[in-house]
Amino acid sequence: MRAVVIKSPGGVEVLELREVADPPEPVANHVVVRVFASALNRADVLQRMGHYPAPPGSPRDTPGLEFAGEVAQVGPQVTQWRSGDRVFGICGGGAYAEFVTVPANHLAAIPNNLSWVEAAAVPEVFITAHDALFTQARLQPGETVMVHAAGSGVGTAALQLIRSAGARSFGTSRSADKLERADEFGLDESIVVKDDPRVIVEKVQKWTSGVGIDVVLDLVGAAYFEASLRSMAYLGRMILVGTTSGAKATLDYGLVMSKRLTVKGTVLRARSLEEKATATRLFAKHVVPLLASGAVRPVIDRTYRLDEVRQAHERMEFNESFGKIVLVFRNP
């Protein structure tokens, strides 16, 4: 099979498309999926640079955290999938390859209305957003959510899920254009943040009549941390997902204690197989029906062939993409 291999840590030039061995026949509850499309994530770029090694059991030199394809082979304990089933899901790595092997309970059925490209743009961002908003933050109808980096893949997924839950969304970005484009996905209010994140606090006070934000979904990191804390309502919850602006910030204990705030970090890739299975099951139960009905939809920035993977990584590093960048492997 063909697979993208990281020759050594570095720039996009270290990505190489090679012929590698096909995966062995699946054992126990595992499934081999013939991949038709995968999507890029920031973790792929970090892994290529040598800053984010794959978790144990995942390929060290082939990136890729999500995929869409059809079941090729099933292990002897698998009863819920058959050869030819259309599936999408997440993995710890290795999805930049024409075949990937995953536990059966890490898969969900692709709705009939989604193409391979659309399906590939779904799993990582929608599972991450759903888990952060509902499992971690326990978002309730009528609450308010601040989404930092609202035009990102997870950001646009989160906006749609927030709207579907009957909550209100507020968003930030460094790009006015991205915020304008995010309006159609349910963004109620927004602010362009340049060099001074403190402008967030003033806007939130105005938007919420001084009450503050119930949930902050932070996809940016340390640069916005203090402003986020000061923007939060009593009993507010902050979920830390990304660190593109830094991973270290100063915590005001008094502010957190007086407001009785919850600050919680989350990561999907490094979770146990059981935790990933649970997140996938909840995604299949709550999000896939929304995708099937058209209530939420994947947001695609641009597609590239597998042999154009270097250009795809360059696109992501420019930070100009809106939605997901998808790698297309072959036509079914």
C-alpha positions in Angstrom: 0.0 0.0 0.0 1.0 3.6 -0.3 1.6 5.6 2.8 3.1 9.0 3.8 6.3 8.6 5.8 8.2 11.1 7.9 11.8 10.5 7.0 13.1 12.5 9.9 11.8 15.5 12.0 11.7 18.7 10.0 9.9 20.8 7.4 7.4 19.6 4.7 10.3 18.2 2.7 10.6 15.2 5.2 7.2 13.9 4.1 7.6 11.2 1.5 5.0 9.0 -0.3 6.3 5.4 -0.3 5.2 1.8 -0.9 5.0 0.0 2.4 3.8 -3.4 3.5 0.0 -4.0 3.7 -1.3 -4.4 7.2 -1.6 -8.0 8.5 -5.0 -9.7 8.8 -6.9 -8.2 11.8 -7.1 -10.1 15.1 -9.7 -10.1 17.8 -11.9 -7.0 17.7 -9.9 -5.1 15.1 -10.9 -3.9 11.6 -8.8 -3.1 8.6 -10.3 -0.1 6.7 -9.5 0.8 3.1 -9.0 4.6 3.4 -10.3 6.9 0.7 -9.7 10.2 2.4 -8.0 11.6 5.5 -7.9 15.1 7.0 -5.0 17.2 8.4 -4.7 18.2 12.1 -2.3 20.4 13.9 -1.0 17.3 15.6 0.2 16.0 12.3 2.4 19.1 11.7 3.8 18.8 15.3 4.5 15.1 14.8 6.4 15.9 11.5 8.5 18.5 13.3 9.3 16.0 16.1 7.4 17.8 18.8 4.4 15.4 19.2 5.4 11.7 19.1 2.7 9.1 18.4 1.2 7.3 21.4 2.3 3.7 22.1 0.9 1.2 19.6 0.6 3.8 16.8 2.9 4.2 13.8 5.8 6.5 14.6 6.5 7.7 11.2 3.1 7.9 9.4 0.8 10.7 10.6 -3.0 11.0 10.4 -5.6 10.9 13.1 -8.8 10.5 11.2 -10.1 8.7 8.1 -13.1 7.8 5.9 -13.3 4.6 3.9 -14.8 1.1 3.7 -14.3 -2.0 5.8 -11.8 -4.3 4.1 -11.4 -7.1 6.7 -12.7 -7.8 10.2 -11.2 -9.7 13.1 -12.9 -12.9 14.4 -14.6 -11.1 17.3 -16.1 -8.3 15.2 -19.9 -8.6 14.7 -21.0 -5.0 14.0 -19.2 -4.4 10.7 -19.0 -6.2 7.4 -16.7 -5.9 4.4 -17.8 -2.9 2.3 -19.4 -0.9 5.1 -18.8 2.8 4.9 -17.1 4.0 8.1 -15.2 6.9 9.6 -13.2 7.2 12.8 -10.1 8.3 14.7 -6.8 6.6 15.4 -3.6 7.4 17.2 -1.7 7.8 13.9 -1.2 6.1 10.6 -4.2 7.5 8.6 -2.1 8.9 5.9 -2.1 5.4 4.4 -4.3 3.4 2.1 -5.2 1.0 4.9 -5.5 1.5 8.6 -6.2 -1.0 11.4 -8.4 0.1 14.4 -10.6 -1.4 17.1 -14.1 -1.9 15.8 -15.6 0.3 18.5 -13.5 3.3 17.2 -15.6 3.4 14.0 -19.0 4.9 13.2 -21.2 4.5 10.1 -21.0 7.3 7.5 -24.4 8.9 6.8 -25.5 8.3 3.2 -25.6 12.0 2.4 -21.8 12.5 3.0 -19.1 12.0 0.4 -15.8 10.5 1.2 -14.2 13.9 1.4 -16.9 15.3 3.6 -16.8 12.3 5.9 -13.0 12.6 6.3 -13.5 16.1 7.5 -15.7 15.0 10.4 -14.3 12.6 13.0 -11.5 14.5 14.8 -13.1 17.9 15.0 -16.7 16.8 15.8 -15.6 14.2 18.4 -13.3 16.7 20.0 -15.9 19.4 20.0 -18.7 17.2 21.2 -16.6 15.6 24.0 -15.3 19.0 25.2 -18.7 20.8 25.2 -21.0 18.1 26.5 -18.9 15.4 28.2 -16.4 17.7 29.8 -18.2 21.1 30.2 -21.7 19.6 30.4 -23.2 22.4 28.3 -26.9 23.1 28.9 -29.5 24.7 26.7 -29.6 28.5 27.1 -26.0 28.8 28.3 -23.3 30.8 26.6 -20.1 29.6 25.0 -16.9 31.5 24.0 -15.0 29.7 21.2 -11.4 30.9 20.6 -10.3 30.3 17.0 -13.9 30.1 15.9 -12.9 29.6 12.2 -10.8 26.5 12.9 -11.9 22.9 12.2 -12.9 22.3 15.8 -14.3 25.8 16.1 -16.8 25.5 13.2 -17.8 22.1 14.5 -18.3 23.5 18.0 -20.4 26.4 16.7 -22.8 24.1 15.0 -23.1 21.8 18.0 -23.7 24.8 20.3 -26.5 26.0 18.0 -28.1 22.5 17.8 -28.1 22.4 21.7 -30.0 25.6 22.0 -27.0 27.6 23.5 -25.5 30.9 22.3 -22.0 31.2 20.9 -19.4 34.0 20.9 -16.2 33.7 18.9 -12.8 35.1 18.6 -10.2 35.0 15.7 -7.3 37.0 14.5 -9.0 37.2 11.1 -12.2 39.3 10.5 -12.8 37.3 7.3 -12.9 34.0 9.2 -15.4 35.4 11.7 -17.6 36.6 8.9 -17.5 33.2 7.3 -18.3 31.5 10.7 -21.6 33.4 11.0 -23.4 30.8 8.9 -22.5 28.1 11.4 -24.3 29.7 14.3 -21.9 32.4 15.6 -24.0 34.9 17.5 -21.3 37.5 18.4 -17.6 37.8 17.6 -14.5 39.9 18.1 -11.3 40.2 16.2 -8.3 39.8 18.6 -5.0 41.2 17.5 -2.3 42.0 20.0 -4.4 42.6 23.2 -6.7 39.8 24.4 -8.1 42.1 27.1 -10.6 43.5 24.5 -12.4 40.2 25.0 -13.4 41.1 28.6 -15.0 44.4 27.6 -17.0 42.8 24.8 -18.2 39.9 27.0 -19.4 42.3 29.6 -21.4 44.1 27.0 -22.8 40.9 25.3 -23.8 39.3 28.6 -24.9 42.4 30.5 -22.1 41.8 33.0 -23.0 38.1 33.7 -20.1 36.5 31.8 -19.6 33.4 29.8 -20.7 30.0 31.0 -18.3 27.9 29.0 -15.0 28.8 27.3 -13.7 26.4 24.6 -10.0 27.5 24.3 -8.4 26.3 21.1 -5.7 28.9 21.2 -3.8 28.6 24.5 -1.9 30.7 27.0 -2.2 34.1 25.3 -6.0 34.2 26.0 -6.0 32.6 29.4 -6.3 35.6 31.7 -8.9 37.3 29.5 -10.9 34.1 29.4 -10.9 33.8 33.2 -12.0 37.4 33.6 -14.8 36.8 31.1 -16.3 33.8 32.8 -19.5 33.7 34.7 -20.0 32.3 38.2 -19.5 28.5 38.1 -18.1 28.9 34.6 -16.1 26.1 32.9 -13.1 26.4 30.7 -11.9 23.5 28.6 -8.3 23.8 27.3 -7.9 22.1 23.9 -5.1 23.9 22.0 -1.8 25.6 22.7 -0.9 27.4 19.5 -0.3 30.7 21.4 1.7 29.0 24.2 1.4 26.4 26.9 2.2 28.4 30.1 0.1 31.1 31.7 -0.3 32.7 35.2 -3.3 31.5 37.2 -5.1 34.0 39.5 -6.2 31.7 42.3 -8.4 34.4 43.8 -10.4 34.9 40.6 -10.9 31.1 40.2 -11.9 30.6 43.8 -14.3 33.6 44.0 -16.1 32.6 40.9 -15.8 28.9 41.7 -14.5 28.3 38.2 -13.5 24.9 36.6 -10.5 24.8 34.4 -10.0 21.5 32.7 -7.6 20.2 30.0 -8.5 17.7 27.4 -6.7 15.7 24.7 -8.1 13.0 22.4 -5.1 11.4 20.9 -3.4 10.2 24.1 -6.6 8.7 25.7 -6.9 5.0 26.4 -8.7 2.7 23.8 -11.7 2.5 26.1 -12.0 6.3 26.4 -11.8 6.7 22.7 -14.4 4.1 22.2 -16.7 6.0 24.6 -16.2 9.3 22.8 -16.8 7.6 19.4 -20.0 5.9 20.8 -21.4 9.3 22.0 -20.4 10.9 18.7 -22.3 8.2 16.8 -25.3 8.5 19.0 -25.6 12.3 19.2 -23.7 13.8 16.2 -24.1 11.4 13.3 -27.9 11.9 13.3 -27.3 15.6 13.0 -25.0 15.1 10.1 -27.5 12.8 8.5 -30.3 15.4 8.8 -28.1 18.2 7.6 -28.4 20.1 10.9 -24.6 20.2 11.1 -22.1 19.7 8.3 -18.4 19.4 7.7 -16.5 22.5 6.7 -13.9 21.9 4.0 -11.1 24.3 3.2 -9.3 22.5 0.4 -8.5 19.1 -0.9 -5.2 17.6 -2.0 -4.1 14.3 -3.5 -2.0 12.1 -1.3 1.1 12.9 -3.4 0.4 16.6 -2.6 0.8 16.1 1.1 3.6 18.6 1.3 1.5 21.3 -0.2 -1.3 20.4 2.2 1.0 20.8 5.2 2.2 24.2 3.9 -1.4 25.3 3.7 -2.0 24.4 7.3 1.1 26.1 8.5 0.1 29.4 6.8 -2.9 29.5 9.2 -5.1 30.8 6.4 -7.4 27.7 6.1 -11.0 27.9 7.1 -12.3 24.4 8.0 -10.6 21.2 7.2 -7.8 20.3 4.8 -8.5 16.9 3.3 -6.2 14.4 1.6 -7.9 12.3 -1.1 -6.3 8.9 -1.7 -8.4 7.2 -4.5 -11.8 6.9 -6.0 -13.9 4.0 -4.6 
